Each structure stands twice: as structure tokens, then as C-alpha cells.
């Protein structure tokens, strides 16, 4: 098999090899090369990557984020990006592990092909190994009762331990659990709708000041230019989708005014029209008015703002269209499309509506919301700079996804490489019970899984060969939950240390990485159109 291609040439060169063996080799090399680059980011002591782009600097150790922001020309590299995105969308965690395992599986495939095995033989053996691995995962899984939210907390905490914000996992994990519990009935729900959780990013302050709001938060400030209120007790809230401006024609026209009396008449009519609008709003009992952002014209003029301020109505304008569904769910109000349909029945209620300052940035909060069919949660994440703030939000989202995975399938597994080494141990024993080439392939598959504990120990500064050998010995003795506590640098029982991961995450990792390896194996040519 030809080995004349360098990794850098394959990665960034749009001219691909044409020969069958060269195409397969280039696919293997590119996947293995990306896997090796990402591998140093795995585990609590994983290193971070800096990504430079036109949009600025990005610092992260999240596998999905790294690959989504990197640019590749090679189709195998883009396929690896796609499976990483799929893992991120499906379970939201384990993206780095998927990349590492995919590269490791393909490295094993290269060795098997060099020994003369065909694609079909390797594919069949890998499918057998996958089915057996899923059975082992089910046997290792520990069922959890979500009435006790400690399981949710430990899963979220473990996920955050491998992030840049790991030192603040004690802050993010409880907030993630509390927000999910707030919007979901854990006794009867089998899923979590993360669209009911909104994260507001604010630069200024520290991560320790991150908080879950009691109610709803809106990033738009209250209008106080005409003396309007910035705090309202017993707020009756209306959300309007029409403008508080004088009416205009549907087509563009030019109005010619010949004298001052005509001008005065137009101004009086405009004032009377705006006054009637404001009086109708006040008559409904509304004292907090949310105005949707208008695309074609301004949503409210100065005259309307002045009158609403005189009527002691708090005004929050320029509400983005994409925020409207979340606000409606949170407040339980009905959008009002014209003044004639303005009524008290369409208003939401909050015990207190006030504007709060966050280091020169303002948020309007709605507390004590009542009579809503579906609860939502708003979290304000704060940090001293944009790079750390963006990574904190990504890490928090991963923690939410881990909790969602646990709600979907209520089983936990040990972390720290304990699952991979246990599956490897059992598969090696299983391979001895069968004969033929399948036995050889399954044994190779089992050895591949050791890359996870090897990498965790290597990144933690431990001796990887000695650590993996000790782990093998422990698991052969029946200690199936022994794994690597990278923080302490010791081998210990993962369940006792509360280093855990949802079963759904591990199942998805095996499915995605093995399917990718088999798919890459089938490619023998690249055609340009």
C-alpha cells in the first residue's frame, strides 16, 4: 500500500489521489491526523485549542466546536465534522470521544487491511462487536430515580469537569439541574425541551455571578427618556405586534403641505390618533407594554412614549421577532395584532417587573409570573471577557444536554475510562470463544477501546501504559467500575467518586464512531464533478 502522502498535503490540498489504495490511505491518514490533534483535549486535563477566523479568536476544548470552526477540503475530514455534529445534536456530549474513537477504529482497520483482511470481513466483525458492546453497556448501567436530583447533578458536574470552566462546575451544575427541574415534570416526562431554557450572555462581572432568574429576563432596556417607570408592581403585561405611530399608506406617496394651518391640522390629528391608542391601552389595565421590533418602520414614536410615560406604563421596545415565542410561553400572554383586539384577557401577569443593571448593561426581569401553561427558565451567564463567556455558555449547554440524556434514558455508567476498559476486557474474552477471522477482528476492536483510558491518563500526566495495564488487571478481577480519577491522579471506583455519564451518551458514541469507520472503509475512489 502506498504511503507517499503527507498529512498536511491531504488535509489542505483539493487535488485528491485517484488510485484505490491511495484513496483509502488518504482517508485513513486524514481521520487519524484529526483524531490525534483532538485527542489532547480529552479528559479533565485536556488541552485547549485556539481557532483564528475572520470573526475573531475562539478558545475551546470541545470537539464539536473545534471541528465546526475548522476548515477542511478533504471529504473524509468533512464527514468527521458531520458525525461530530450529529453526536452534538443527539446527546450534546461525548464529541471529543467520538473523534478519538473514530480515528482509533480506522487505525485498527488499516492494520487489518495490511494483514490481508477484506472490508466485508472487518465490517461484519465490527457489527458483531458493536452489538456485544451494547449488551455490555446495558449490563453495566445503573438505573437511577430522578426524584432524587443528585444523579442529575453528578452527571452534569462530570461533564463540566472536562471544560475550560471546570473550576466553576459547582456553580453551573446546580443551575443546570434546577432549570431542568423547573421546566420538566421528571416523574412522567421522557424528554426535556431545551428551547424552554434561555441563556442571556453578559460581559462584566465574574462567572460566580451567573444566576437563574426567578421568572423571565429580557435584554432590552425599559424606556425612561420621558420619565417612564423602570419598576412596576403587579404588572399586567401586553405584547403588541403593531406600531404606535401615525398611520401610513400602503404605497409610497408624497404629501404636499401648502400652509401652516394644514400642518397644524395634521399634527393635531396625529396627536389625537396616538392619544386614543394610549388611552385604549391604559383602559385595559396594562401597565407594562412590550413592542415587537418592526422591519419597515419605527415601532413607536416619541409622542407615544411621552404619553405612555405620563400614564405610568413601562415600555420595552424593539423586541426581536425570534424572542417572541419564548416570551409568550414565559408570560402566558397572547400577542395583540391591532388596537381593536386589545383586551385584559390577552395580558400576562407578573408580581414585579423591574430593570436591573449588569455592569452598564440592562435586563428587564419579570418575577412572580402566574397563570402560565408551560414554565420556562432564564439564566444570566456572566464573565469578564467574550472568549470565556462564549465557552461558558457552550459548557453550560453541554451540561443541559447531559441532563436531557439522563431524562430520556434513566441509566448511568461510570466514567474515567472504566466503561471502555470493561468492554475491552469482556470482548477479548468473547473473541477467544469463537474461531476464524472474526475472532481476530473482535480482539483488535477490543484493543482499540483502550485508547480512551490511555488518553485520559496521558493527558492527566500519569504513565499511560502502566495505568492501562493496572486497569486491565483490576477489571479481570471483577472490579468493573474502576476508572481513572484524573483530578486526583488515582485509580478508584467511579460510582463512589460520582464520576458518571448517561448510558445514552456512551451508546451514541459507539454507534456513531463505528458507523463512520465502516462508511470510510467502503470508499475506494473520490470523483470530482
N, C-alpha and C positions, 0 to 999 in steps of 0.2 A: 504494500500500500504506500502510495507516495506521501512524503512528509515535507514537501518543499515550501509550504505556505506558512508565513509568519502570522501570528495572531493579529497584529496591528494592520497588516495588509488586508486580511479578510474582513476585519471589523469596519474599516472606513473606505474600502475600495468597492465601487459599484460594479466592477467587472468580476464576474464570478467564474470559478472553474467549470469546465464542461464535462470532463471525464467522470464516470460514475464514482470511482473510488476517491477522486479528488473532491467531488461534491460532498460525499459523505464525510470525508475528513474535515472539510471546511466547516460543516455543520457541527461536528463534534468539537472542533477547536474553539469555535466562537462561543458555544454554550458553556464549555468548560472554562474558557477565559473569563466570561462574565461571572460565572459562579465563583471562581477564585477571587475575583475582585470584590464581590459582595460578601464573601464568606467571613471576612474580617469584621463585619458588622453584626454577626450573630451573637446573641447572649448578652447578659448584663454588662460585660466588659467589652462589648463590641465597639469598634472604632466608627467615627462619623465620616461622612463624605461631604465634600464641598462641591456644589454644582454651580457653574458660572453660565449665565444666559443673558439675553438682552433685557430680561425683566429684573435682573439683579442677582444677588448671591443667595444660594439655598444651602443650608446645613442640616443634614438629616442622617439617620442610620436605618430608616425604614426602607425595606427592599422595594416595595411598590412605588414609593415616592422617588427613589433613586432611578429606577428604570423608566418611569413615566417621564422624567425630565431629561433623561439622556437621549441622545440622537444616534440611531444606528442605521446603516444602509443594508446590512445583511438580513435576509428574510428570516433566518433562524433566530437572530437576535430579536427581531420584532415579534416572532412567535413567543419567545420567552417573556417579552414585555406583556403580551396578551394574556398568558396564563397567570402572570403575577397580578394583573388587573382583575382577572376572574376570581382569584383567591381573595383579593381585597374586597371585591363586591359581594362575594358569597359569605365570607365569615369575618372579614376585616382584620385578621391577624394571621401570623404564620407566613407572611410573604417572603421574608428572607430565607426561612427554612425551605420553602418551595423551590427557590432559585438554587440553593445549595444542593438539595437532594436531586434536582433535575440534572445539574451538571455532573454530580457524582454517578447517577444512574447511567448517563451517557458515557462517562469514562469507563464504567464497567462493560457497557455494550461494545466499546471499541476493543477492549481486551478480549472479549468473547469472539468477536468477528475475526480478530487476528489469529485466533486459535482454530478458525475454520467453521464456526457455527453460523447458521443462516439466520436471517431476520425472523423467519417464521418460528423457528425453534426458540429463539430468545423471547419473542413476543408471547408465545404460549406459556413459557416458564414464568415470565413476569406477571402474566394474568393469574396464574396459579398462586404466585407469591402474594399478589395483591389481595386475593380472596382470603388466603390464610392470614395475612396481616390484619384484615378487618375482623376476622374471628378473634384473633388475639386481643385486639383493641377492646372488643366487647367484653371479653373475659377480665381484662384489666380495669375496665371502667367502674367507678364508684358512683352509685345513684345518690342524688342529693335532693333534699327537701328545701324548696325555695322559700318556705315560710320563715326559715332561718336565713337571713341575708348574708351570713358570714361567708357562705360559699361564693356568692357573687362578689363580695369584697376581695376574697383571696385570689379569685380568677383575674379580676381587674388589676389588682396590685401586682401579680406576677407579670401580666402583660406590660405594665408601665415600668417594671424594673429594668427592661432592656432598652428603654428610651433615653433620650437626652435629658428629659425631665424626671429621671428616676429618683432623684433626691426629693422630689415633691410628690411622689406616688401616694404618700399618706394623705395628701390634700385631694388629689384628683380621684382616687379610688372611691372614697366615701361619697363624693359629689356625684360620680357616675352612677353608683348604686342608688342613691337617693332619688336622682332624676328618673331612673327607670322605674323604680317602685312607685313614684308619683304618677306616672302616666299609664302604668300597666297593672292589671289585676293578676298577680303571679299565680294565684290558685287555679285560674281557669284559662289563662291566655297561653298560647303556644308560640307567640311571636311578639316582637317589640317593634313598633313603628317609630323609627328614629327621626322621621320628619316631624314628630311631635316634640322633639328636643331641639332648641335653637341655641347656638353659641354666638355670643357677641364678643368680638375682639377689641380690646382697648389697650393702646400703648400708654404706659405710665404706671407707676407703682411696681409691685413685685408679684410673682406667681402666687405667693402666700395669700394675696388679697383676692384670689379667684373665689367666686361665690355663686351659689344657686339662689336666684331671686325668688322671693315669695310672691309669685304671680308672673306677670308679663313685663318685659323690658323692650322699649323701642328706642332706637338710636337717634331718631330725630328729636331736636330740642323743642320745648314749648316756646311759642312766640310771645315775647314780653316787650316788644318795641313800643306798644301803645298802652303799657301798663296792665297787660293781661296777666291773669293768675298763673303761678308756677306750681301751686299746690291746691288740690281740691279734695275735700272730704265728702264721702257719699257721692262718688262720681257716676253720673248717668252718661254713658259713652255712645256716641254715634259715629259711624264711619260712612262718609259720603263719597260718592263717585261722580259728582258733578261740581262745577266750579262756582264759587261765589264771586262772580264777575258779571258785568253788564252783558246782555245777550248780543250775539253777533250773527251775521248772515252766514248761510252755508257756503256761499261763494264769495270770492274777494270783490269788494266794492269800495268805491271812494265816496266819502260823504263831504259835500261842499257846504261850508257854513259862511253865510254872507254878512251876518251882523251879530252883535253881542247878545241881543235878546234871544236869538236862536241858540247860541252857545249856552246861555243861562238855562234855557228850557231843557236842553239835552242833559246838562249836569244835574238839574233838579230831578229829571226822570230817572237818571242813573242812581241818584241817591235814594229816591223813593223805592226803586226796584230792590236795591241792596238792603234797605231798611226793612222791607217786607220779608225778605229772605231771612234776615237775622231774627226778626220777631217770631216768625214761624218756628225757627229752630229753638228759640227760648221758650215758646209756648208748649213745646213737647216735654219740657223739663230737662233737656240736655244741658249739661254744664261742662262736658269735655267733647271736643269735636276733632275727629281725625279726618284729614282731607287727602284723598289719593292724588298722587302726582299725575299731572296732565301732560300729555305729549305735545299737543298742538298749541296750547296757550297756557297762561298762568292759571293756577288753580284757585287763587284767592287774591284780591287786590287790597290795597292799603285801607280803603274806605271800609271794607268788610271787616278787616282786622281791628280797626278802630272801634267799630260798633260792637263787635263781639267782646272786646276788652271792656267796654262800658257795661255790657250785660253780664260781666264776670264769667265768661265762658273761656275755658282753656282751649287753645288752638294748637294742634300739631299738624303741620302741613308737609307736603312732598313725601307722603308715604309711598315707597316703591311698590309697584304692581305685584312683584313676586312675593312681597311680605304680607299681602292682604289675606290669603287663605289661613296662614298661621295666626294672624291677629284675630280673625273671625272665630277660629276654633278656641283661642285662648279667652276671649271676652264673651263669647256666646251672643254676639250681636249680629244683626242682619245688614248687609250693605244696602245703602239707600241711593237710588239712581237719580231721583229728582225730588224737588221740594214738595211736590204734591203727595208723595208717599211717605213723607217724614212723620213718624208716629212713635209714641212711647214704647209700643210693643217691639220695636226694632232696636231698642237701645240695650247695651250691656251695662253691667253694674260692677263697680269696684269700691271698696270701702275707702281707699285712699289712692289718689293719683298725684304723684309729685315728681319734680325734676331733680335728679341727683348729679353731682359733679364727680367726674373721674379724671383728675389731672387735666383740667381745662377742656375735657370732653364731657358731653352731657348725655344722659339717658333718662327717659321718662319711664317710671316704673308704675305698675298697676298692682296694688296689693289688696287682698281680701276679695278676690273675684268670686262671684256666686252665680248659681243657676247656669252652669255650663255643662253641655252633654259629654264633652271629652276634655280631659285635663292635658295641659302642656307644661313644659319646663323650659326655663330660660337661664342660661349660665353665662356669667360675665367672666371671661378669661383675661387676665392682665399680665403684662410683662414689661420689662424696661426697654426692649427693642423689638423690632418687627421680626427678625430672623427667629429669635427664641419664641416669640408669640405664635408664629405660624407653626413651629414644631410642637409647641404645647397643645395647640388645637388639634393637630393631626394625632398626637399621642392620646388625647382625651377621646377622640373619635374611635380609635382602636380599642380603648377600654370599654366604650359603649358597645362596640361590635362583639367583643368577647362576652359581655353580659348577655347580649341578644342570643349568641350561640348557645349559651348555657340554658336560656329560657326555651329555646327551640328543642334542644335535646339535653335532658337533665342528668348528664353524667360528667364526671370529672376524671382526668388522668393525671398522673404525676408528671412533673416537668423535669428540667435538668438533664435531659437525655435518657431518663430511666425507661421511657416507653420504647425508644428506638433500640436500646441495647437488649431489652427483654424480647422484643420481636426478633431481633437478630439471633439471639440465643435459641429461641424456640424453632426458628426457621432452619437453623443449622442442624438441629436435632431431627427436624422433619425431613430434610434433604437426605439424611442417612437412611431413612425408612423407605425410600424409593430408589429405583435404578435408572440408568440411562443418562442422557444428556440433560434432562430436566433437573436431575439431582445436582448436577454441576452448576447449572444456571441459577437455581434457587440458592445454593450455597454462596454464589457470587453476589446475588441480590442481598442476602443477609449481611455479608461483609460490607456492602455499600452503606447500610444504615448506620454503621459506626462512625461515619463522617460527622454526625451531629454531636455526640458526646466528645469526639476528638476535637472538633472546632470550639465547642464551649470551653473545654479545659485549656486549649491552646490560647484562646483569647483572654482567659482569666489568669494567664501566667503560670499555669500548672504544667507538669510534664505530661503531655497528651498520651504518649504510648503507655507509660506506667499507669496513668489514670484509667484508660480504657481497659487495660489488662486486669486491673483490680475490679473494675465494674463487671467484666465478664465473670470473674471468679465469684463475686457476690451473687450475681443473678443465677449462676449454675447451682449455687447453694440454696436457691429458692427465695432470695431476698429481692423480690421483683419490683419494689418501689425505691430501691437505692439509686440515687442520681447525684448529679454534681451541684452543690450549693456554691455557685461562683462567687457570691459575696463573701462567704466565709472561707472559701478555698478548701472545702472538705467534701467527702462522700457521705451522704446521710439519707434518711428516709424522707422522700419528697412530700409525702402526705403529712407527716408530723411537722415539717417545716412550712407547710401551707404553700408550697411551690407547685401550683396546679394549672391545668389547662383544660378547656372543654373538649369533650370527645369529638364534637362536630368539627373543630379546628383540625385535629390530627387526622380524622377521616378524610377531610377535604385535601389536606396536604398530600397524602398518599395517592388519592385519586388523580389529582391534577398533575403531580410530578411524573407519575408512571405513564399516564396517557400522553404527556408531552414527549417523554423519552421514546415511546413506541411510535408516535407520529413522526418524529425526526428520523427514526430508523428506516421508515418506509420511503424517504425521499432519496432518489438516486440521480436527479438532474434538476437544474434550475434553468428555466427558459425566460427570456426577456421579450416583452411584447411592445 
